[in-house]
């Protein structure tokens, strides 16, 4: 097979940009930097073992943390790492829940309301409980959440959404964003400690939302023509639309198998989405209830597709472009 270095350097910047977007590598910088990023991404695919995938995709939040659990069998052909992924769990929670409350709200996956299952700050106030944002309390929340997720889903790959501290042209960083960023660091710290101590074996990867969005929305062969950026409410709606279409099997962007016990959750997501589509865009109130779930779903699927695309490039070289 032709080595990646020889044929990558012959590609135009435009082709390198599209190629980088398809495998989740950086799309900015000079041509040598982009080539190096693609080369490193392809090399990482060689290190992946062809094992059963158990992937936990986390969309960061404190009152509205969402996660999706995917499983996939190793592919038989050399040009892919994984077969068709299966969505096996999909939840939205408040991280301040006690371990017993967390367990009750998350399982089993055949029941429950994925849109409104979480215990919110209003529930805390109703029970005369003060919501604490002290680091010592959130360290406990991080440990409880990680411990429960690892025991329940036994992932070998964990994806954690990387926080953006400034968005929408803001000059200041909102306090709530800082809180979520602190909790993000705590999740990484708990997982790293468990890995380094030899208690678990898994891969933890930070996920840049810009790279995930680029994969789904900048490729003209997928959803939205290149050059048309999605921001704010329009971006959220586009992601929700995409997830709903994938769940209904109406999207060419991706395919996924929904676990039998998770069918009611998927159907409810689509049902709420259809209700929102019938309302005026400016009056939609349910979009935030679906947004976090959509982010965790698309983040997980994007990572799986990146690995398959990297493997395809490694196996086929320039023929895969």
N, C-alpha and C positions, 0 to 999 in steps of 0.2 A: 504494500500500500504506500502511496506517496505520503511523505511526512507532512503534517499540517503546515510547517514553516514555509515550504516551497510554494504551495498554492495559495495560502492565505495572503502572502505579501503581494500577489498579483491581482488581488481583488480591489475594486474601487472603494472609496470611502462609503458610498451609499450602500454597496453590497455588504461591506463590513458592519455597517450600522444595523442592517436587517438581520444579519447572521448573529450578531451579538445579542440582539433582542430576542432571538429565538432560543438562545441557550442561557440567558440570564447573566451575561457578562457585561461589564461597563461599556457604554456607548459613547463616552466622551473622551477627549484627549487627542493627541496626535495619532497618525496612522500606526506607528510602531507600538504605541501604548495599547491601541485597540487590538492589534494583532496579538500582542503578548497576553492580553486578557482572554481572548478567544482560545489561544493555545493552552493557557492554564486551565480553562474550563474543560476543554477536551481531555486534557491529561487527568483531570479529577474523575472523569467517567471511567478511566482505566482502573482506578483504585476501588471502585464500587464493587462489592461482592454481589453475585447473582443470588441473593437470598430473598425470602419472603419479605416484602416491605410492609412495615407498620408505621405510618406517618401521622404525626400529630401537628396540625397547623394552627398556630395561635395568633389571633388578631388582638392586639393589646388594648386594654381598657381596665378600669377599676370597677365601675358600676355596670359595665357592659362588655366584659371580656368575652370573646367568642372563640370557639375552636371547632375544627373539623378533624375527624379521624378517618384516614384512608388506608386501605390494604390493597396490595397488588402482588400477584405471583410473578416470579422471574420469567422473562420472555425466553422462548426457545430459540428464536433466531438471533444472530449476532448483531443485527442492526438496531436492536432495542434492548433496554434493560428490563422494562416491566410490561406486563400485559395490561389489559383494561382495568383501571382502578375501581375499587368498590368503596362507596361512602358508607361507613359503618356507625358513625356517631356525629352529632352536630348540635352544639349547645351554645347558649349565651348565659353567662352567670355574673353575679356580683362577687368579687373576690373577698369581701368581708364576711361572707357566709362561714359559719362554723363548720367543721368537718362533717358533722352529722347532717346539717342542712344541705351541704354541698352534695353529699352522697344521695340524699333524698331527691334533690332537684335534678340530678343528672341521670339517674337510671331508675328502672331499665329503659332502654331506648325504644321500646315499643309503645310507651305512653308518654304523657306530658305535653306541655305546650312550649315549643321551641321559641316562640315569639315573645311570650310573656312569663316564662318560667322563673326568671331571676328575681331575687329578693332585692328590692331597690332601697334607696335612702329613705324614701317615703315610708316604707315598711318599718325601718329602724325607728323613725320618729314616732310612728304610730304606737310602737311598743316602748316608747320613752328611752330608747337607746341612742346614745350619741355616736355619730359616725366619726371615727378617729382616723387621722392621716399621719400619725406618728410613725417614724421609721421602725420602732421596736414592734409596733402592732403589725405593720405591713410585712416585716420579716417573717412573722408567724403566718400571715396569710399566704405568702409566697411558698413557704415550706408545706403548708397544708394542701395548697392547690397542686403543687408539683407531685407531692407524695400520692395524692389521690389519682391524678392523671396517669402516673407511672404504674400504679398498681392495677388500675382499671383497664388501660389500653395497651400496656406493655410496648411502647413505641421503640423502634430502633433509629428513628429520625425525628427530631423535633425542630420545627420552624417557628421562629419568634419574630413578629413584625417589628421592624426598626422604626423608632419614633422620629418624626420630623419636628424639630423644635420651633421652626418658623414656617408658616404657610399662609397663603393668601395675601402676601405682601405686608404682613404685620411687622412692626418694628420691635415690639416687645414680645416676650415669650409668656403665654398665658400660664398662670399658676397650675391649672389643671393638667396642662401638658407636661409640666415638670414632675408632677405627682406620678403620672403614667410612666414617664421616663425612669423615675427612681424605681418603680415596681418592675419595669422591664429589666433593669440591672440586677434586681434581686432574683428574678427567675433565672437569669444566666448564672448568677453566683451559686444558687442552690444546685442547679444541674451540674455545673463545673465541679463543685465539691463532691458530689456523688460519683461523678466519672473518675476524678483523680483519686478518690479513696478506693476505687475498684468495686464499688457496690453495684454499678450499672455499666452497661456498654451501649452507648448510643452516640449519634452524631447530632450536634446542635448547630443550627445555621441561622444567623440573622437574615431577615428578608427585607430588602428595600422596596417599599410600595411603588416607587417610580419604575423599577425594573419589572415588577409584576404588571403594572398598568401598561407599560410599553409592550410587553408580550401580547396582552389581550387586545390592545386598542390601536397600536401603531402599524400593524401589519395589514395591508390592503386585502390580503387573502383571507383574513379572519373576520374582523368585525367592523372596524372604522378605518377609513383611508388615512394613510400616513400624513402627518402635518396638521391634523385636526386634533388638538389637545382637549381632553376632557378635564374640567375642573369643577369644584364645588358640587352643588346639588345635581347638575347634569351628569357629572362623573359618577356619583353615587347611583343615580337612576340607571345609567348605562350598565353598571356592574350588576345591579339587581335584575335588570332585563336579561342580561346574558346568562346569569345563573338560572333564572326561571326557564329560559329557553333550553338550556342544557338539561335541566331536570325533566322537561317535557319531551326531550329527544328531538327538539326542533332546531338545534344549532349544529352547524358544521365545524364550529371552533373546537369542540371537545366532546368526548363521550364518557359516561361514567355509569357504573351499575349501582343502583340504590339497594342497600341491604333490605331484606323483606321487612324486618322489624322497624326500619326507618321510613317506610313508605308514608305513614301518616304525617311525619314531619315534613317530608318533601312536598306532599300534597298541600299541607297548610301554607308553606312558603309560597307556592304557586297561587293558592287561593287568595292570600293577602295581596300578592303582587297584582293579580287580575283586578282586584277591587281598587287598588291604587291607580292602575292604568285608566280605569273608567272615570277617575276624578280629574279635576283640573290640576296641572302640575304645580301651580302656585299654592294650591290648597292642600296638598298631600301632607298628612301627618304621620303616616305609617312608614315612611321611607327609612327613618332612623332605626326602626325595629328590625328591618331586614338588612340594612347596610353592613352591620358587623358580621352577621352570618355569611353574607355574600363575600366579604373580604377574606374570611378564613377559608372559605370554599375555593375561591379563585387562586389564592396564594398556594394552597396545597396542590391543586391541579397543575398550576404553572410549574412548580418545582419538579413534579413527576415528568411533565412534558419536556422540561429542560434536560433532564437526565437522559431521556430517550433520544432527544435531538443531538446531544453531545455524543452519545454512543453511536448514533448513525453517522455523524461526521468522522468519528474515529474509525469506523468500519469501512466507509465508502469514500472518504476524502472529498476531493473536489466534485465528485459525482453527486454528492448530497446537497450541493448548493443550488 
